[in-house]
Amino acid sequence: MKTSTLILSTVAAVALTAGAQAQERDQIRIVGSSTVFPFSTAVAESFGAKTEFSTPVVESTGSGGGIRLFCSGVGTEHPDIANASRRMKASEYERCQENGVREITEVRIGFDGIVLGAADHGQDVLELTREQLWLALAAEVPADDACSSFTANPNVRWSDISPSLPNQRIEVFGPPPTSGTRDAFVELAMQEGAREIGCMEALRDSDKDQFEGIASRIREDGMWIDAGENDNAIVQTLVNTPTAFGVFGFSFLDQNSDRLMGAMIDGVEPEFDAIADGDYPVSRSLFFYVKNQHADLVPGLVGYITEFSSDDAWGDFGYLSDRGLIPLGDEERDAMGEHARSLTAMTEAPE
């Protein structure tokens, strides 16, 4: 009996100690998108320098991985904020709800372009259409003009697609399936490129699921190389591989403009103004998600959001713009800032 009591007491003591340690976290924990990572890090550093709160910890896990961690539960052992380079999926929202994460604020922070970049060695800028990009990277392409059957992508060199393109082996380093950048690239470049082929557009009208399955699959024969969630690593790989291309966010091109150049897509260069105006075709919104139930658990959470949504940070001339973020318009930014600081929770799953 005494032994049982001692064991129970020990277990209780360990549980209390673990609980106390869980409540001792005094740093905001942020996970998610590698694209949003440099923006979130800049805000974290500014927040830590300006306030009495500890500088938040920011981890680059990819949008999908970050949202999965965010949705895993409530309590200081779970992240407080998830960065995302695409909108939260309905299935992810439902997973959050199932795990007790029921009060979530969605914050759109601005825009970003997805770039097909290469090391700048004085060569001409590559000019591609989205159709050509799809024909270069799709796992399968139509075997006939009617799209009645499909074959493994036979294109090995860019010039196999068009004589106007370089006579170089197709080699593209890009983000893995957990990345929001990849999700957006598939939607905005691959699917839209496939639609430029007449029979593929007809397939989309007749069987959308089959169309998306074929249009979204990236080849796995060595022409596309998953390069992890670290866009900086892709940049360094390109510098060391003169004929290769990489897929990454505009901010990384902007920060490495002395070493990299971006391909023109559908006749438009990946430039700040072209993305802001909506002219650059492969551009998307960036987000972060706040676990409102942690506002009273983790010191400084609302303060961090206030710093992020300040004109000094995400304004037209803010320090995030200097790092490549394309700001929201004035009215939308003001409304989104108020929405964020008041922790207005989502009421339904994203569409």
SULURMO-V971431 format. One record per pair of residues at least 24 apart in sequence whose ideal C-beta (glycine too) atoms are under 10 Angstrom apart, sorted by sequence separation. I is the first residue (numbers start at 0). GAP is how many residues later the second one is. If there is no record, write none. Layout:
i->I gap->GAP
i->I gap->GAP
//
This chain:
i->35 gap->24
i->36 gap->24
i->55 gap->24
i->58 gap->24
i->62 gap->24
i->67 gap->24
i->70 gap->24
i->71 gap->24
i->80 gap->24
i->82 gap->24
i->135 gap->24
i->189 gap->24
i->190 gap->24
i->230 gap->24
i->231 gap->24
i->234 gap->24
i->249 gap->24
i->308 gap->24
i->312 gap->24
i->27 gap->25
i->34 gap->25
i->36 gap->25
i->55 gap->25
i->57 gap->25
i->62 gap->25
i->63 gap->25
i->66 gap->25
i->69 gap->25
i->70 gap->25
i->73 gap->25
i->74 gap->25
i->83 gap->25
i->134 gap->25
i->135 gap->25
i->186 gap->25
i->189 gap->25
i->190 gap->25
i->230 gap->25
i->234 gap->25
i->249 gap->25
i->308 gap->25
i->26 gap->26
i->27 gap->26
i->29 gap->26
i->30 gap->26
i->31 gap->26
i->33 gap->26
i->62 gap->26
i->66 gap->26
i->69 gap->26
i->70 gap->26
i->72 gap->26
i->73 gap->26
i->80 gap->26
i->82 gap->26
i->131 gap->26
i->134 gap->26
i->135 gap->26
i->185 gap->26
i->189 gap->26
i->233 gap->26
i->310 gap->26
i->25 gap->27
i->26 gap->27
i->27 gap->27
i->28 gap->27
i->29 gap->27
i->30 gap->27
i->31 gap->27
i->32 gap->27
i->33 gap->27
i->34 gap->27
i->35 gap->27
i->67 gap->27
i->70 gap->27
i->71 gap->27
i->72 gap->27
i->73 gap->27
i->84 gap->27
i->133 gap->27
i->134 gap->27
i->189 gap->27
i->308 gap->27
i->309 gap->27
i->25 gap->28
i->26 gap->28
i->27 gap->28
i->28 gap->28
i->29 gap->28
i->30 gap->28
i->31 gap->28
i->32 gap->28
i->33 gap->28
i->34 gap->28
i->63 gap->28
i->66 gap->28
i->67 gap->28
i->70 gap->28
i->71 gap->28
i->72 gap->28
i->73 gap->28
i->132 gap->28
i->186 gap->28
i->189 gap->28
i->308 gap->28
i->24 gap->29
i->26 gap->29
i->27 gap->29
i->28 gap->29
i->29 gap->29
i->30 gap->29
i->31 gap->29
i->32 gap->29
i->33 gap->29
i->36 gap->29
i->62 gap->29
i->66 gap->29
i->69 gap->29
i->70 gap->29
i->71 gap->29
i->73 gap->29
i->84 gap->29
i->131 gap->29
i->135 gap->29
i->185 gap->29
i->186 gap->29
i->217 gap->29
i->307 gap->29
i->308 gap->29
i->26 gap->30
i->27 gap->30
i->28 gap->30
i->29 gap->30
i->30 gap->30
i->31 gap->30
i->32 gap->30
i->35 gap->30
i->70 gap->30
i->127 gap->30
i->130 gap->30
i->131 gap->30
i->185 gap->30
i->249 gap->30
i->308 gap->30
i->29 gap->31
i->30 gap->31
i->31 gap->31
i->32 gap->31
i->69 gap->31
i->130 gap->31
i->185 gap->31
i->305 gap->31
i->308 gap->31
i->309 gap->31
i->24 gap->32
i->30 gap->32
i->31 gap->32
i->32 gap->32
i->33 gap->32
i->125 gap->32
i->128 gap->32
i->131 gap->32
i->185 gap->32
i->249 gap->32
i->304 gap->32
i->307 gap->32
i->308 gap->32
i->31 gap->33
i->32 gap->33
i->70 gap->33
i->127 gap->33
i->128 gap->33
i->131 gap->33
i->136 gap->33
i->182 gap->33
i->184 gap->33
i->249 gap->33
i->307 gap->33
i->30 gap->34
i->31 gap->34
i->32 gap->34
i->69 gap->34
i->127 gap->34
i->135 gap->34
i->305 gap->34
i->30 gap->35
i->31 gap->35
i->134 gap->35
i->136 gap->35
i->246 gap->35
i->248 gap->35
i->250 gap->35
i->304 gap->35
i->305 gap->35
i->29 gap->36
i->30 gap->36
i->31 gap->36
i->127 gap->36
i->135 gap->36
i->181 gap->36
i->304 gap->36
i->30 gap->37
i->31 gap->37
i->126 gap->37
i->127 gap->37
i->136 gap->37
i->248 gap->37
i->304 gap->37
i->30 gap->38
i->31 gap->38
i->126 gap->38
i->301 gap->38
i->302 gap->38
i->304 gap->38
i->30 gap->39
i->125 gap->39
i->132 gap->39
i->285 gap->39
i->301 gap->39
i->28 gap->40
i->29 gap->40
i->125 gap->40
i->275 gap->40
i->285 gap->40
i->301 gap->40
i->28 gap->41
i->39 gap->41
i->176 gap->41
i->284 gap->41
i->301 gap->41
i->40 gap->42
i->123 gap->42
i->125 gap->42
i->285 gap->42
i->300 gap->42
i->39 gap->43
i->122 gap->43
i->282 gap->43
i->284 gap->43
i->38 gap->44
i->173 gap->44
i->181 gap->44
i->35 gap->45
i->35 gap->46
i->36 gap->46
i->171 gap->46
i->279 gap->46
i->28 gap->47
i->30 gap->47
i->31 gap->47
i->35 gap->47
i->146 gap->47
i->171 gap->47
i->178 gap->47
i->181 gap->47
i->28 gap->48
i->30 gap->48
i->34 gap->48
i->35 gap->48
i->36 gap->48
i->136 gap->48
i->177 gap->48
i->178 gap->48
i->180 gap->48
i->294 gap->48
i->28 gap->49
i->29 gap->49
i->30 gap->49
i->31 gap->49
i->32 gap->49
i->33 gap->49
i->34 gap->49
i->35 gap->49
i->136 gap->49
i->169 gap->49
i->176 gap->49
i->178 gap->49
i->179 gap->49
i->271 gap->49
i->274 gap->49
i->276 gap->49
i->24 gap->50
i->25 gap->50
i->28 gap->50
i->29 gap->50
i->30 gap->50
i->31 gap->50
i->32 gap->50
i->34 gap->50
i->146 gap->50
i->173 gap->50
i->175 gap->50
i->177 gap->50
i->178 gap->50
i->180 gap->50
i->275 gap->50
i->289 gap->50
i->292 gap->50
i->24 gap->51
i->27 gap->51
i->28 gap->51
i->29 gap->51
i->30 gap->51
i->31 gap->51
i->32 gap->51
i->33 gap->51
i->34 gap->51
i->146 gap->51
i->147 gap->51
i->169 gap->51
i->170 gap->51
i->171 gap->51
i->172 gap->51
i->173 gap->51
i->174 gap->51
i->175 gap->51
i->177 gap->51
i->274 gap->51
i->275 gap->51
i->291 gap->51
i->22 gap->52
i->23 gap->52
i->24 gap->52
i->27 gap->52
i->28 gap->52
i->29 gap->52
i->30 gap->52
i->31 gap->52
i->32 gap->52
i->132 gap->52
i->136 gap->52
i->137 gap->52
i->141 gap->52
i->144 gap->52
i->145 gap->52
i->146 gap->52
i->169 gap->52
i->170 gap->52
i->171 gap->52
i->172 gap->52
i->173 gap->52
i->174 gap->52
i->175 gap->52
i->178 gap->52
i->271 gap->52
i->273 gap->52
i->275 gap->52
i->287 gap->52
i->290 gap->52
i->291 gap->52
i->292 gap->52
i->21 gap->53
i->22 gap->53
i->26 gap->53
i->27 gap->53
i->29 gap->53
i->31 gap->53
i->32 gap->53
i->136 gap->53
i->140 gap->53
i->144 gap->53
i->145 gap->53
i->146 gap->53
i->168 gap->53
i->169 gap->53
i->170 gap->53
i->171 gap->53
i->172 gap->53
i->173 gap->53
i->174 gap->53
i->175 gap->53
i->271 gap->53
i->272 gap->53
i->275 gap->53
i->289 gap->53
i->291 gap->53
i->21 gap->54
i->117 gap->54
i->144 gap->54
i->146 gap->54
i->168 gap->54
i->169 gap->54
i->170 gap->54
i->172 gap->54
i->173 gap->54
i->174 gap->54
i->271 gap->54
i->289 gap->54
i->291 gap->54
i->20 gap->55
i->21 gap->55
i->24 gap->55
i->133 gap->55
i->137 gap->55
i->141 gap->55
i->143 gap->55
i->146 gap->55
i->147 gap->55
i->171 gap->55
i->172 gap->55
i->174 gap->55
i->271 gap->55
i->289 gap->55
i->18 gap->56
i->20 gap->56
i->21 gap->56
i->115 gap->56
i->116 gap->56
i->132 gap->56
i->133 gap->56
i->136 gap->56
i->137 gap->56
i->140 gap->56
i->141 gap->56
i->145 gap->56
i->146 gap->56
i->174 gap->56
i->18 gap->57
i->132 gap->57
i->133 gap->57
i->135 gap->57
i->141 gap->57
i->145 gap->57
i->173 gap->57
i->288 gap->57
i->115 gap->58
i->129 gap->58
i->133 gap->58
i->134 gap->58
i->141 gap->58
i->188 gap->58
i->17 gap->59
i->129 gap->59
i->132 gap->59
i->133 gap->59
i->134 gap->59
i->140 gap->59
i->146 gap->59
i->174 gap->59
i->113 gap->60
i->129 gap->60
i->132 gap->60
i->133 gap->60
i->149 gap->60
i->172 gap->60
i->173 gap->60
i->113 gap->61
i->127 gap->61
i->129 gap->61
i->130 gap->61
i->131 gap->61
i->132 gap->61
i->133 gap->61
i->134 gap->61
i->141 gap->61
i->172 gap->61
i->129 gap->62
i->130 gap->62
i->133 gap->62
i->134 gap->62
i->137 gap->62
i->171 gap->62
i->172 gap->62
i->184 gap->62
i->129 gap->63
i->130 gap->63
i->132 gap->63
i->133 gap->63
i->146 gap->63
i->183 gap->63
i->184 gap->63
i->286 gap->63
i->128 gap->64
i->129 gap->64
i->130 gap->64
i->131 gap->64
i->146 gap->64
i->149 gap->64
i->152 gap->64
i->154 gap->64
i->172 gap->64
i->127 gap->65
i->129 gap->65
i->130 gap->65
i->152 gap->65
i->155 gap->65
i->172 gap->65
i->181 gap->65
i->183 gap->65
i->42 gap->66
i->114 gap->66
i->129 gap->66
i->130 gap->66
i->133 gap->66
i->152 gap->66
i->155 gap->66
i->156 gap->66
i->180 gap->66
i->113 gap->67
i->128 gap->67
i->146 gap->67
i->149 gap->67
i->151 gap->67
i->155 gap->67
i->180 gap->67
i->253 gap->67
i->254 gap->67
i->256 gap->67
i->111 gap->68
i->113 gap->68
i->151 gap->68
i->152 gap->68
i->154 gap->68
i->172 gap->68
i->178 gap->68
i->180 gap->68
i->253 gap->68
i->254 gap->68
i->39 gap->69
i->111 gap->69
i->115 gap->69
i->130 gap->69
i->151 gap->69
i->178 gap->69
i->179 gap->69
i->250 gap->69
i->253 gap->69
i->254 gap->69
i->38 gap->70
i->113 gap->70
i->114 gap->70
i->152 gap->70
i->170 gap->70
i->195 gap->70
i->253 gap->70
i->38 gap->71
i->112 gap->71
i->113 gap->71
i->172 gap->71
i->173 gap->71
i->174 gap->71
i->252 gap->71
i->253 gap->71
i->111 gap->72
i->141 gap->72
i->170 gap->72
i->171 gap->72
i->172 gap->72
i->173 gap->72
i->174 gap->72
i->192 gap->72
i->250 gap->72
i->251 gap->72
i->253 gap->72
i->35 gap->73
i->38 gap->73
i->113 gap->73
i->115 gap->73
i->139 gap->73
i->140 gap->73
i->169 gap->73
i->170 gap->73
i->171 gap->73
i->172 gap->73
i->173 gap->73
i->174 gap->73
i->192 gap->73
i->250 gap->73
i->35 gap->74
i->113 gap->74
i->139 gap->74
i->167 gap->74
i->168 gap->74
i->169 gap->74
i->170 gap->74
i->171 gap->74
i->172 gap->74
i->173 gap->74
i->174 gap->74
i->191 gap->74
i->249 gap->74
i->250 gap->74
i->112 gap->75
i->113 gap->75
i->138 gap->75
i->139 gap->75
i->167 gap->75
i->168 gap->75
i->169 gap->75
i->170 gap->75
i->171 gap->75
i->172 gap->75
i->248 gap->75
i->249 gap->75
i->250 gap->75
i->35 gap->76
i->137 gap->76
i->167 gap->76
i->188 gap->76
i->248 gap->76
i->249 gap->76
i->34 gap->77
i->137 gap->77
i->138 gap->77
i->139 gap->77
i->165 gap->77
i->167 gap->77
i->187 gap->77
i->188 gap->77
i->137 gap->78
i->138 gap->78
i->140 gap->78
i->32 gap->79
i->34 gap->79
i->137 gap->79
i->138 gap->79
i->139 gap->79
i->136 gap->80
i->137 gap->80
i->138 gap->80
i->133 gap->81
i->136 gap->81
i->137 gap->81
i->138 gap->81
i->136 gap->82
i->138 gap->82
i->135 gap->83
i->133 gap->84
i->138 gap->84
i->138 gap->85
i->157 gap->85
i->136 gap->86
i->137 gap->86
i->135 gap->87
i->136 gap->87
i->157 gap->87
i->135 gap->88
i->192 gap->88
i->191 gap->89
i->192 gap->89
i->84 gap->90
i->191 gap->90
i->87 gap->92
i->188 gap->92
i->189 gap->92
i->85 gap->93
i->86 gap->93
i->187 gap->93
i->188 gap->93
i->84 gap->94
i->85 gap->94
i->88 gap->94
i->187 gap->94
i->84 gap->95
i->85 gap->95
i->186 gap->95
i->187 gap->95
i->83 gap->96
i->84 gap->96
i->85 gap->96
i->86 gap->96
i->187 gap->96
i->82 gap->97
i->84 gap->97
i->85 gap->97
i->86 gap->97
i->184 gap->97
i->186 gap->97
i->84 gap->98
i->85 gap->98
i->183 gap->98
i->83 gap->99
i->84 gap->99
i->85 gap->99
i->183 gap->99
i->184 gap->99
i->84 gap->100
i->85 gap->100
i->183 gap->100
i->85 gap->101
i->182 gap->101
i->183 gap->101
i->85 gap->102
i->183 gap->102
i->180 gap->103
i->179 gap->104
i->179 gap->106
i->179 gap->107
i->135 gap->109
i->67 gap->110
i->136 gap->110
i->64 gap->111
i->66 gap->111
i->62 gap->112
i->63 gap->112
i->65 gap->112
i->132 gap->112
i->61 gap->113
i->63 gap->113
i->64 gap->113
i->66 gap->113
i->61 gap->114
i->63 gap->114
i->64 gap->114
i->65 gap->114
i->132 gap->114
i->61 gap->115
i->62 gap->115
i->63 gap->115
i->64 gap->115
i->61 gap->116
i->62 gap->116
i->63 gap->116
i->118 gap->116
i->60 gap->117
i->61 gap->117
i->62 gap->117
i->116 gap->117
i->118 gap->117
i->127 gap->117
i->60 gap->118
i->61 gap->118
i->62 gap->118
i->63 gap->118
i->116 gap->118
i->118 gap->118
i->119 gap->118
i->120 gap->118
i->61 gap->119
i->62 gap->119
i->63 gap->119
i->118 gap->119
i->119 gap->119
i->122 gap->119
i->125 gap->119
i->61 gap->120
i->62 gap->120
i->117 gap->120
i->118 gap->120
i->122 gap->120
i->61 gap->121
i->62 gap->121
i->116 gap->121
i->117 gap->121
i->118 gap->121
i->120 gap->121
i->118 gap->122
i->119 gap->122
i->120 gap->122
i->117 gap->123
i->118 gap->123
i->117 gap->124
i->118 gap->124
i->117 gap->125
i->118 gap->125
i->117 gap->126
i->118 gap->126
i->116 gap->127
i->117 gap->127
i->118 gap->127
i->116 gap->128
i->117 gap->128
i->115 gap->129
i->116 gap->129
i->114 gap->130
i->115 gap->130
i->116 gap->130
i->132 gap->130
i->114 gap->131
i->115 gap->131
i->116 gap->131
i->114 gap->132
i->115 gap->132
i->116 gap->132
i->132 gap->132
i->113 gap->133
i->114 gap->133
i->116 gap->133
i->131 gap->133
i->132 gap->133
i->113 gap->134
i->114 gap->134
i->131 gap->134
i->113 gap->135
i->114 gap->135
i->116 gap->135
i->125 gap->135
i->127 gap->135
i->128 gap->135
i->129 gap->135
i->130 gap->135
i->111 gap->136
i->112 gap->136
i->113 gap->136
i->114 gap->136
i->116 gap->136
i->119 gap->136
i->124 gap->136
i->125 gap->136
i->126 gap->136
i->127 gap->136
i->128 gap->136
i->129 gap->136
i->111 gap->137
i->112 gap->137
i->114 gap->137
i->115 gap->137
i->118 gap->137
i->119 gap->137
i->123 gap->137
i->124 gap->137
i->125 gap->137
i->126 gap->137
i->127 gap->137
i->128 gap->137
i->111 gap->138
i->112 gap->138
i->114 gap->138
i->119 gap->138
i->120 gap->138
i->122 gap->138
i->124 gap->138
i->125 gap->138
i->126 gap->138
i->127 gap->138
i->128 gap->138
i->110 gap->139
i->111 gap->139
i->114 gap->139
i->116 gap->139
i->119 gap->139
i->121 gap->139
i->124 gap->139
i->125 gap->139
i->126 gap->139
i->127 gap->139
i->34 gap->140
i->111 gap->140
i->112 gap->140
i->118 gap->140
i->119 gap->140
i->120 gap->140
i->126 gap->140
i->33 gap->141
i->112 gap->141
i->118 gap->141
i->119 gap->141
i->126 gap->141
i->32 gap->142
i->111 gap->142
i->116 gap->142
i->117 gap->142
i->118 gap->142
i->119 gap->142
i->126 gap->142
i->116 gap->143
i->117 gap->143
i->34 gap->144
i->35 gap->144
i->116 gap->144
i->117 gap->144
i->124 gap->144
i->33 gap->145
i->34 gap->145
i->114 gap->145
i->116 gap->145
i->117 gap->145
i->32 gap->146
i->33 gap->146
i->34 gap->146
i->114 gap->146
i->115 gap->146
i->116 gap->146
i->32 gap->147
i->33 gap->147
i->114 gap->147
i->115 gap->147
i->31 gap->148
i->32 gap->148
i->113 gap->148
i->114 gap->148
i->115 gap->148
i->34 gap->149
i->112 gap->149
i->115 gap->149
i->132 gap->149
i->114 gap->150
i->113 gap->151
i->129 gap->151
i->112 gap->152
i->128 gap->152
i->129 gap->152
i->116 gap->153
i->114 gap->154
i->115 gap->154
i->112 gap->155
i->114 gap->155
i->112 gap->156
i->113 gap->156
i->112 gap->157
i->111 gap->158
i->112 gap->158
i->112 gap->159
i->114 gap->160
i->110 gap->161
i->112 gap->161
i->113 gap->161
i->112 gap->162
i->65 gap->163
i->111 gap->163
i->112 gap->163
i->64 gap->164
i->84 gap->164
i->110 gap->164
i->63 gap->165
i->109 gap->165
i->110 gap->165
i->114 gap->165
i->61 gap->166
i->62 gap->166
i->109 gap->166
i->113 gap->166
i->115 gap->166
i->61 gap->167
i->110 gap->167
i->112 gap->167
i->113 gap->167
i->114 gap->167
i->59 gap->168
i->60 gap->168
i->61 gap->168
i->112 gap->168
i->113 gap->168
i->114 gap->168
i->59 gap->169
i->110 gap->169
i->112 gap->169
i->113 gap->169
i->58 gap->170
i->59 gap->170
i->111 gap->170
i->112 gap->170
i->113 gap->170
i->59 gap->171
i->111 gap->171
i->112 gap->171
i->59 gap->172
i->110 gap->172
i->111 gap->172
i->110 gap->173
i->111 gap->173
i->110 gap->174
i->111 gap->174
i->109 gap->175
i->110 gap->175
i->108 gap->176
i->109 gap->176
i->107 gap->177
i->108 gap->177
i->109 gap->177
i->107 gap->178
i->108 gap->178
i->106 gap->179
i->107 gap->179
i->108 gap->179
i->106 gap->180
i->107 gap->180
i->105 gap->181
i->106 gap->181
i->105 gap->182
i->106 gap->182
i->104 gap->183
i->105 gap->183
i->106 gap->183
i->104 gap->184
i->105 gap->184
i->103 gap->185
i->104 gap->185
i->103 gap->186
i->104 gap->186
i->102 gap->187
i->103 gap->187
i->104 gap->187
i->100 gap->188
i->102 gap->188
i->103 gap->188
i->101 gap->189
i->102 gap->189
i->103 gap->189
i->100 gap->190
i->101 gap->190
i->102 gap->190
i->104 gap->190
i->100 gap->191
i->101 gap->191
i->102 gap->191
i->36 gap->192
i->100 gap->192
i->102 gap->192
i->36 gap->193
i->37 gap->193
i->95 gap->193
i->99 gap->193
i->100 gap->193
i->33 gap->194
i->34 gap->194
i->36 gap->194
i->37 gap->194
i->33 gap->195
i->36 gap->195
i->95 gap->195
i->32 gap->196
i->33 gap->196
i->34 gap->196
i->92 gap->196
i->31 gap->197
i->33 gap->197
i->86 gap->197
i->91 gap->197
i->32 gap->198
i->33 gap->198
i->85 gap->198
i->86 gap->198
i->106 gap->198
i->33 gap->199
i->84 gap->199
i->85 gap->199
i->86 gap->199
i->87 gap->199
i->108 gap->199
i->33 gap->200
i->84 gap->200
i->85 gap->200
i->86 gap->200
i->104 gap->200
i->108 gap->200
i->83 gap->201
i->84 gap->201
i->85 gap->201
i->87 gap->201
i->106 gap->201
i->83 gap->202
i->84 gap->202
i->86 gap->202
i->106 gap->202
i->82 gap->203
i->83 gap->203
i->82 gap->204
i->83 gap->204
i->108 gap->204
i->109 gap->204
i->81 gap->205
i->82 gap->205
i->83 gap->205
i->108 gap->205
i->81 gap->206
i->82 gap->206
i->80 gap->207
i->81 gap->207
i->106 gap->207
i->80 gap->208
i->81 gap->208
i->109 gap->208
i->79 gap->209
i->80 gap->209
i->81 gap->209
i->78 gap->210
i->79 gap->210
i->80 gap->210
i->109 gap->210
i->37 gap->211
i->79 gap->211
i->108 gap->211
i->109 gap->211
i->112 gap->211
i->36 gap->212
i->38 gap->212
i->78 gap->212
i->79 gap->212
i->111 gap->212
i->34 gap->213
i->35 gap->213
i->37 gap->213
i->77 gap->213
i->79 gap->213
i->80 gap->213
i->111 gap->213
i->112 gap->213
i->33 gap->214
i->34 gap->214
i->36 gap->214
i->37 gap->214
i->79 gap->214
i->109 gap->214
i->110 gap->214
i->111 gap->214
i->33 gap->215
i->34 gap->215
i->35 gap->215
i->77 gap->215
i->78 gap->215
i->79 gap->215
i->109 gap->215
i->110 gap->215
i->32 gap->216
i->34 gap->216
i->74 gap->216
i->77 gap->216
i->108 gap->216
i->109 gap->216
i->110 gap->216
i->34 gap->217
i->37 gap->217
i->73 gap->217
i->79 gap->217
i->80 gap->217
i->108 gap->217
i->109 gap->217
i->110 gap->217
i->33 gap->218
i->69 gap->218
i->70 gap->218
i->72 gap->218
i->73 gap->218
i->74 gap->218
i->75 gap->218
i->79 gap->218
i->108 gap->218
i->109 gap->218
i->69 gap->219
i->73 gap->219
i->74 gap->219
i->77 gap->219
i->78 gap->219
i->108 gap->219
i->66 gap->220
i->69 gap->220
i->70 gap->220
i->73 gap->220
i->79 gap->220
i->80 gap->220
i->107 gap->220
i->69 gap->221
i->75 gap->221
i->79 gap->221
i->65 gap->222
i->66 gap->222
i->74 gap->222
i->75 gap->222
i->109 gap->222
i->62 gap->223
i->65 gap->223
i->73 gap->223
i->80 gap->223
i->109 gap->223
i->62 gap->224
i->79 gap->224
i->80 gap->224
i->107 gap->224
i->108 gap->224
i->107 gap->225
i->109 gap->226
i->80 gap->227
i->108 gap->227
i->107 gap->228
i->106 gap->229
i->105 gap->230
i->106 gap->230
i->107 gap->231
i->108 gap->231
i->106 gap->232
i->107 gap->232
i->105 gap->233
i->106 gap->233
i->104 gap->234
i->105 gap->234
i->106 gap->234
i->104 gap->235
i->104 gap->236
i->106 gap->236
i->104 gap->237
i->106 gap->237
i->104 gap->238
i->105 gap->238
i->103 gap->239
i->104 gap->239
i->105 gap->239
i->102 gap->240
i->104 gap->240
i->105 gap->240
i->102 gap->241
i->103 gap->241
i->104 gap->241
i->55 gap->242
i->102 gap->242
i->103 gap->242
i->101 gap->243
i->102 gap->243
i->55 gap->244
i->101 gap->244
i->105 gap->244
i->42 gap->245
i->52 gap->245
i->53 gap->245
i->54 gap->245
i->55 gap->245
i->39 gap->246
i->52 gap->246
i->53 gap->246
i->38 gap->247
i->51 gap->247
i->52 gap->247
i->39 gap->248
i->50 gap->248
i->51 gap->248
i->52 gap->248
i->55 gap->248
i->34 gap->249
i->38 gap->249
i->50 gap->249
i->54 gap->249
i->35 gap->250
i->52 gap->250
i->95 gap->250
i->34 gap->251
i->35 gap->251
i->51 gap->251
i->52 gap->251
i->55 gap->251
i->35 gap->252
i->47 gap->252
i->50 gap->252
i->96 gap->252
i->32 gap->253
i->46 gap->253
i->49 gap->253
i->50 gap->253
i->92 gap->253
i->95 gap->253
i->32 gap->254
i->31 gap->255
i->32 gap->255
i->50 gap->255
i->92 gap->255
i->93 gap->255
i->31 gap->256
i->46 gap->256
i->47 gap->256
i->50 gap->256
i->92 gap->256
i->31 gap->257
i->46 gap->257
i->49 gap->257
i->91 gap->257
i->92 gap->257
i->29 gap->258
i->45 gap->258
i->46 gap->258
i->87 gap->258
i->89 gap->258
i->90 gap->258
i->91 gap->258
i->46 gap->259
i->47 gap->259
i->89 gap->259
i->90 gap->259
i->29 gap->260
i->43 gap->260
i->46 gap->260
i->88 gap->260
i->89 gap->260
i->42 gap->261
i->45 gap->261
i->46 gap->261
i->87 gap->261
i->88 gap->261
i->89 gap->261
i->28 gap->262
i->42 gap->262
i->45 gap->262
i->49 gap->262
i->87 gap->262
i->43 gap->263
i->86 gap->263
i->39 gap->264
i->42 gap->264
i->43 gap->264
i->45 gap->264
i->86 gap->264
i->28 gap->265
i->42 gap->265
i->27 gap->266
i->41 gap->266
i->42 gap->266
i->45 gap->266
i->46 gap->266
i->42 gap->267
i->45 gap->267
i->39 gap->268
i->24 gap->269
i->28 gap->269
i->38 gap->269
i->42 gap->269
i->27 gap->270
i->42 gap->270
i->26 gap->271
i->27 gap->271
i->41 gap->271
i->42 gap->271
i->24 gap->272
i->25 gap->272
i->26 gap->272
i->27 gap->272
i->24 gap->273
i->25 gap->273
i->26 gap->273
i->27 gap->273
i->45 gap->273
i->22 gap->274
i->24 gap->274
i->25 gap->274
i->29 gap->274
i->38 gap->274
i->44 gap->274
i->45 gap->274
i->21 gap->275
i->22 gap->275
i->27 gap->275
i->38 gap->275
i->42 gap->275
i->27 gap->276
i->41 gap->276
i->42 gap->276
i->27 gap->277
i->41 gap->277
i->42 gap->277
i->41 gap->278
i->38 gap->280
i->39 gap->280
i->41 gap->280
i->38 gap->281
i->41 gap->281
i->37 gap->282
i->38 gap->282
i->40 gap->282
i->41 gap->283
i->38 gap->284
i->37 gap->285
i->38 gap->285
i->37 gap->286
i->38 gap->286
i->37 gap->287
i->34 gap->289
i->35 gap->289
i->34 gap->290
//
